[in-house]
Amino acid sequence: MLRIAIPLALAELGWMFMSVVDTIMVGGLRNSAVAIGAASVGSALYYVFAIFGTGLMSGLDTLVSQAFGAGRRPDGWRSLGSGLLLAALAAPVLCAAVLLSIPGLAALGVNPEVRVEAEKFVRVLVWSLPFLLFYSVFRRYLQGLHDVRPVTFALITANLVNVAGNWVLIYGHLGIPAMGVPGSALSTVIARFYLMVVLFIAVALRDPDALRNMRADFTRLKELFRLGLPAAVTIALEVGVFNTSSAVIGKLAPVSLAAHTITLNAAAVSYMVPLGIGSAAAVIVGRATGAGDPAGARRAGWTATGIGVVWALIAATAFVFFSGPITRVYTQDAGVARVAATLFVIAALFQVCDGLQTITTGALRGRGDTTTAMVWNLVCYWGIGFPIGCWLCFSFGWGAAGIWTGLCLALILIGIGLTARWHNLTKLAETT
């Protein structure tokens, strides 16, 4: 589990650090609160659709890992070809959805100064979406092969590409005019194109037969969609509730939005580790399931869960004791630091349950169950947590802390519910 989980966790951290670096580097612009807020709101709008798209590809975790677990290589190649076709079909639809959603920022009442910069940011960033989807297909195929080192290499080096691009494009170097916040988005587009190319080369080197023999067919495409759609909705519900929270907090003062953005970035960095562990759980559980080993699948899921809890306790401790230094990486604004200190305490409270829900979602996906997590996310985030958060924010005057309290409650409920589902499902499978 660690052999696969550690590189995938590093890859997820590399993915997240692109956004963190973007936020830090635009924070060096003259009006840092507006720049940070614009990058946050723009990313919030974009990632609802981008994460939905990558979630559509998550059925590859189930099909590829189970195929190789059962020794059916041609079936894995068939899934690869169908995944690339699904990405090609989904990309233009999702790009159009991002662009058509831009006017929604005004409808949500986002601060006008922040909104203008956020719109510029999104109109550039949207061009990275097709590259992101093809990268996701190649990545999940390599995960199914248990060859995850290229994924880590790609993300780490892509961050170097992104840092260099930000330095050149945001501030204007090497003879290129300064672009400000949109320059950060263009740098991300370049970095994601690089990611796609690197993983294409990795698949060609690791399994050249796959590219020569892959094929797409309607039956496999439909199966991928059946597995991927609930997973995509699950991810979109989770990312969407946090990003909608960013838009709602954008109605408050820029200081609150900046503090929310910094805390959310830190929580998202922490989340990347259980997300990587969950991906490892999906492919190892999938392999064991394909090989007809329910006891091995159950053991893999609980092993991943134990690793995730250890990480969550470390992250919660860091949030409580180091919120000040983390905030100062982004800004020296004392008002932002005061609000962020409260939000970091709330983020610490939900770390364990956030890890549980993320890893058990991956383990359930390895068994082919992508629906349970969707239902729990829908009910707990949107039916319970977000309404309570808005109530506390506006009716009780808690501000950003009210939104975060509601989200904390939702994560606790989801973590408990999905862990119980994994226990009952795998106990029954092992018994029968």
C-alpha positions in Angstrom: 0.0 0.0 0.0 2.8 2.5 0.9 4.7 1.7 -2.3 1.8 2.9 -4.4 0.2 5.4 -2.0 3.4 7.5 -1.3 4.1 8.3 -5.0 0.4 9.0 -5.6 0.2 11.2 -2.5 3.2 13.1 -3.7 1.6 13.4 -7.1 -1.6 14.8 -5.6 0.5 17.3 -3.5 2.3 18.3 -6.7 -1.1 18.9 -8.4 -2.3 21.0 -5.5 0.9 23.0 -5.2 0.3 24.4 -8.7 -2.7 26.2 -7.3 -0.9 27.1 -4.1 2.0 28.5 -6.0 -0.3 30.5 -8.2 -2.0 32.0 -5.2 1.3 32.9 -3.5 2.7 34.4 -6.6 -0.3 36.6 -7.5 -0.2 37.6 -3.8 2.9 39.5 -4.7 1.0 41.9 -6.9 0.1 45.4 -5.7 -3.4 44.7 -4.4 -2.7 41.2 -2.9 -6.1 40.7 -1.3 -7.9 41.3 -4.6 -5.4 39.2 -6.6 -5.7 36.3 -4.1 -9.4 36.5 -4.1 -9.6 36.6 -7.9 -7.4 33.5 -8.3 -9.5 31.8 -5.6 -12.9 32.6 -7.1 -11.7 31.9 -10.7 -10.3 28.6 -9.7 -13.5 27.8 -7.8 -15.6 28.2 -10.9 -13.2 26.3 -13.2 -12.6 23.4 -10.9 -16.2 22.5 -10.4 -16.3 21.4 -14.1 -12.6 20.3 -14.4 -12.9 18.0 -11.4 -16.2 16.6 -12.7 -14.4 15.8 -15.9 -11.5 14.0 -14.2 -14.0 12.1 -12.1 -15.7 10.8 -15.3 -12.4 9.1 -16.0 -12.3 7.4 -12.5 -14.1 4.3 -13.8 -10.7 3.4 -15.3 -9.5 2.7 -11.7 -12.0 -0.1 -11.4 -11.9 -1.5 -15.0 -8.1 -1.4 -15.5 -7.1 -2.7 -12.1 -9.7 -5.5 -12.2 -8.6 -6.4 -15.7 -4.9 -6.7 -14.8 -5.8 -8.4 -11.5 -7.6 -11.1 -13.6 -4.8 -11.3 -16.1 -6.8 -9.8 -19.0 -4.4 -7.3 -20.6 -6.5 -6.8 -23.8 -9.4 -5.8 -21.7 -7.2 -3.1 -20.1 -6.2 -1.8 -23.5 -9.9 -1.6 -24.4 -10.5 0.5 -21.4 -7.6 2.9 -22.3 -9.0 3.5 -25.8 -12.5 4.0 -24.5 -11.2 6.4 -21.8 -9.5 8.6 -24.4 -12.6 8.7 -26.4 -14.7 9.7 -23.4 -12.2 12.5 -22.6 -12.4 13.8 -26.2 -16.2 13.8 -26.1 -16.3 15.5 -22.6 -13.7 18.2 -23.1 -15.7 20.6 -25.4 -18.9 20.2 -23.4 -17.1 21.0 -20.1 -15.2 24.0 -21.6 -18.4 25.5 -22.9 -20.0 24.9 -19.4 -17.1 26.8 -17.8 -17.5 29.8 -20.1 -21.2 29.9 -19.8 -21.0 30.0 -16.0 -18.8 33.1 -15.8 -21.8 35.5 -15.6 -22.8 33.6 -12.5 -20.1 35.4 -10.5 -22.1 38.6 -10.8 -25.3 36.9 -9.8 -23.6 35.5 -6.7 -22.7 39.0 -5.7 -18.9 38.6 -5.8 -17.0 41.8 -5.0 -16.8 43.7 -8.3 -13.1 44.4 -8.2 -12.4 40.7 -7.5 -14.9 39.6 -10.2 -13.2 41.5 -13.0 -9.9 39.8 -12.4 -11.5 36.4 -11.8 -13.2 36.5 -15.2 -10.0 37.2 -17.0 -8.3 34.4 -15.1 -11.0 31.8 -16.0 -11.1 32.7 -19.8 -7.4 31.7 -20.0 -7.5 28.8 -17.6 -10.3 27.0 -19.4 -7.9 26.1 -22.3 -6.1 23.7 -19.9 -9.2 21.5 -19.5 -8.7 19.1 -22.5 -5.0 18.6 -21.5 -6.2 17.8 -17.9 -8.7 15.1 -19.1 -6.2 13.3 -21.3 -3.6 13.4 -18.5 -6.2 11.9 -16.2 -6.8 8.9 -18.6 -3.1 8.2 -18.9 -2.6 8.5 -15.2 -5.3 6.1 -14.2 -4.1 3.6 -16.7 -0.6 3.7 -15.2 -2.1 3.4 -11.7 -3.9 0.2 -12.8 -0.5 -1.1 -13.9 0.8 -0.2 -10.4 3.4 2.0 -12.1 3.0 5.3 -10.4 6.5 6.8 -10.4 6.0 8.6 -13.8 2.9 10.3 -12.3 5.0 11.7 -9.4 7.8 12.7 -11.8 5.3 14.5 -14.1 3.7 16.5 -11.3 6.9 17.5 -9.6 8.5 18.7 -12.9 5.3 20.4 -14.0 5.4 22.5 -10.8 8.8 23.8 -11.9 7.4 24.6 -15.3 4.5 26.4 -13.6 6.8 28.4 -11.2 8.9 29.6 -14.2 5.8 30.5 -16.2 4.4 32.5 -13.3 7.6 34.4 -12.9 7.7 35.3 -16.5 4.0 35.9 -17.2 2.6 37.5 -14.0 5.3 40.0 -13.5 6.8 40.4 -17.0 10.3 39.0 -17.5 12.5 37.9 -20.5 10.9 40.6 -22.6 7.3 39.5 -22.1 4.8 42.1 -20.8 3.4 41.6 -17.3 0.0 39.9 -17.5 -0.9 39.9 -13.8 -3.5 37.4 -12.6 -4.3 36.1 -16.1 -0.6 35.3 -16.5 -0.9 32.8 -13.7 -3.7 31.0 -15.6 -1.6 30.9 -18.8 1.3 29.4 -16.9 -1.1 26.6 -15.7 -2.2 25.9 -19.2 1.4 25.3 -20.3 2.1 23.1 -17.3 -0.9 20.9 -17.9 0.0 20.4 -21.6 3.4 19.3 -20.3 1.7 16.9 -17.9 -0.3 15.2 -20.7 2.8 14.8 -22.9 4.9 13.3 -20.1 2.3 10.7 -19.2 1.7 9.8 -22.9 5.4 9.1 -23.2 5.3 7.1 -19.9 2.5 4.8 -21.2 4.3 4.3 -24.5 7.5 3.2 -22.7 5.8 1.1 -20.0 3.2 -0.7 -22.1 3.8 0.0 -25.9 1.3 -2.8 -26.8 -1.4 -0.7 -25.1 -1.1 2.2 -27.6 -0.8 -0.2 -30.6 -3.7 -2.4 -29.6 -6.1 -0.1 -27.8 -9.6 0.3 -29.2 -12.7 2.1 -28.1 -16.2 0.6 -28.3 -19.7 1.7 -27.2 -20.2 -1.0 -24.6 -17.0 -0.2 -22.7 -17.6 3.6 -23.1 -21.1 3.1 -21.6 -19.5 1.0 -18.7 -16.9 3.8 -18.0 -19.7 6.4 -18.0 -21.8 4.2 -15.6 -18.9 4.0 -13.1 -17.5 7.4 -13.7 -20.7 9.6 -13.6 -21.5 8.9 -9.9 -17.8 9.4 -9.0 -17.7 12.6 -11.0 -20.9 13.9 -9.3 -19.4 13.0 -5.9 -16.3 15.0 -6.6 -18.2 17.8 -8.1 -20.5 17.9 -5.1 -17.6 18.1 -2.7 -15.5 20.6 -4.7 -18.6 22.5 -5.6 -19.7 23.0 -2.0 -16.2 24.4 -1.1 -16.1 26.5 -4.2 -19.6 27.8 -3.7 -18.5 28.7 -0.2 -15.7 30.7 -1.8 -18.3 32.6 -3.9 -20.5 33.2 -0.9 -17.7 34.4 1.3 -16.7 36.6 -1.7 -19.8 38.7 -0.7 -18.0 39.5 2.5 -15.0 41.8 2.8 -11.9 40.9 0.8 -10.1 40.1 4.1 -12.5 37.3 4.8 -12.2 35.9 1.3 -8.4 36.0 1.5 -8.4 34.2 4.9 -10.8 31.6 3.5 -8.6 31.1 0.4 -5.5 30.6 2.5 -7.1 28.1 4.9 -8.8 26.3 2.0 -5.5 26.0 0.2 -3.9 24.5 3.3 -6.8 22.1 3.9 -6.6 21.1 0.2 -2.9 20.4 0.5 -3.6 18.1 3.5 -6.5 16.5 1.6 -4.1 15.5 -1.3 -2.4 12.9 0.9 -5.6 10.9 1.7 -6.7 11.4 -1.9 -3.5 9.7 -3.1 -4.0 7.0 -0.5 -7.6 6.6 -1.7 -6.3 6.2 -5.3 -3.9 3.5 -4.1 -6.7 1.8 -2.3 -8.9 1.8 -5.4 -6.3 0.1 -7.6 -5.2 -2.5 -4.9 -8.8 -3.3 -3.9 -9.6 -3.5 -7.6 -6.8 -5.9 -8.3 -7.8 -8.1 -5.4 -11.4 -8.0 -6.5 -10.4 -9.0 -10.0 -8.3 -11.8 -8.7 -11.3 -13.1 -6.6 -9.7 -12.3 -3.2 -12.3 -10.5 -1.1 -10.2 -10.9 2.1 -7.3 -9.2 0.4 -9.6 -6.4 -0.8 -10.9 -5.9 2.8 -7.4 -5.9 4.2 -6.2 -3.3 1.6 -9.1 -1.0 2.4 -8.5 -1.0 6.2 -4.7 -0.7 5.7 -5.3 2.5 3.6 -7.7 3.8 6.2 -5.2 3.4 9.1 -2.5 5.2 7.1 -4.9 8.0 6.4 -5.9 8.5 10.1 -2.2 8.8 11.0 -1.7 11.5 8.4 -4.9 13.3 9.5 -3.7 13.6 13.1 -0.4 15.1 11.9 -2.2 17.6 9.7 -4.7 18.6 12.4 -1.8 19.3 14.8 0.0 21.5 12.2 -3.2 23.5 11.6 -3.6 24.2 15.3 0.0 25.2 16.1 1.3 26.6 12.8 -1.6 28.6 11.4 0.3 31.9 11.8 3.4 30.9 9.8 1.3 29.3 7.1 -0.7 32.5 6.7 2.4 34.6 6.5 3.6 32.6 3.5 0.7 34.2 1.6 0.3 37.7 3.1 1.5 40.0 5.9 -2.0 41.4 6.3 -2.8 41.2 10.1 -6.6 41.3 9.5 -6.3 38.3 7.2 -4.2 36.4 9.8 -6.8 37.0 12.5 -9.7 35.5 10.5 -7.5 32.6 9.2 -6.5 31.6 12.8 -10.2 30.7 13.6 -10.7 28.9 10.3 -7.6 26.8 10.8 -9.0 25.5 14.1 -12.2 24.4 12.4 -10.2 22.8 9.6 -8.2 20.8 12.2 -11.5 19.4 13.7 -12.5 17.6 10.4 -9.2 16.2 9.3 -9.8 12.6 10.5 -13.3 12.3 9.0 -12.2 14.0 5.8 -9.5 11.4 5.4 -11.9 8.6 6.2 -14.4 9.7 3.6 -11.8 10.2 0.9 -10.0 6.8 1.4 -13.2 4.8 1.7 -14.6 6.4 -1.4 -11.5 5.1 -3.3 -11.8 1.7 -1.7 -15.4 1.4 -2.6 -14.6 2.5 -6.2 -12.1 -0.4 -6.4 -15.0 -2.7 -5.7 -17.2 -1.0 -8.4 -19.4 1.0 -5.9 -19.4 4.7 -6.9 -22.9 5.5 -6.0 -22.9 5.3 -2.2 -20.4 8.2 -1.8 -22.4 10.3 -4.2 -25.6 9.9 -2.1 -23.8 10.7 1.2 -22.1 13.8 -0.3 -25.3 15.1 -1.7 -27.3 14.7 1.5 -24.6 15.8 4.0 -23.0 18.7 2.1 -25.9 20.2 0.3 -28.8 19.1 2.5 -27.2 19.7 5.9 -23.8 21.3 6.0 -24.0 24.2 3.5 -27.4 25.4 4.6 -26.4 25.4 8.3 -23.1 27.2 7.3 -25.0 29.9 5.5 -27.4 30.3 8.4 -24.5 30.7 10.9 -22.7 33.0 8.5 -25.4 35.5 7.8 -28.1 35.1 10.5 -25.7 34.7 13.4 -23.0 36.9 12.1 -20.3 34.3 12.3 -19.0 35.2 8.8 -16.6 32.8 7.2 -16.3 30.8 10.4 -20.0 30.0 10.1 -19.6 28.5 6.6 -16.7 26.4 7.8 -18.6 25.1 10.8 -21.3 23.8 8.5 -18.8 22.1 6.2 -17.1 20.5 9.2 -20.4 19.0 10.3 -21.0 17.6 6.8 -17.5 16.0 6.7 -18.0 14.3 10.1 -21.2 12.7 8.9 -19.8 11.6 5.5 -16.7 10.1 7.1 -18.7 8.0 9.6 -21.3 6.9 7.0 -18.9 5.8 4.3 -16.6 3.9 6.8 -19.6 2.0 8.0 -20.6 1.2 4.4 -17.1 -0.2 3.7 -17.2 -2.3 6.8 -20.6 -3.8 6.1 -20.0 -4.4 2.3 -16.6 -6.1 2.7 -17.6 -8.2 5.7 -20.5 -9.6 3.7 -18.4 -10.2 0.7 -15.7 -12.0 2.7 -18.3 -14.1 4.5 -20.1 -15.2 1.3 
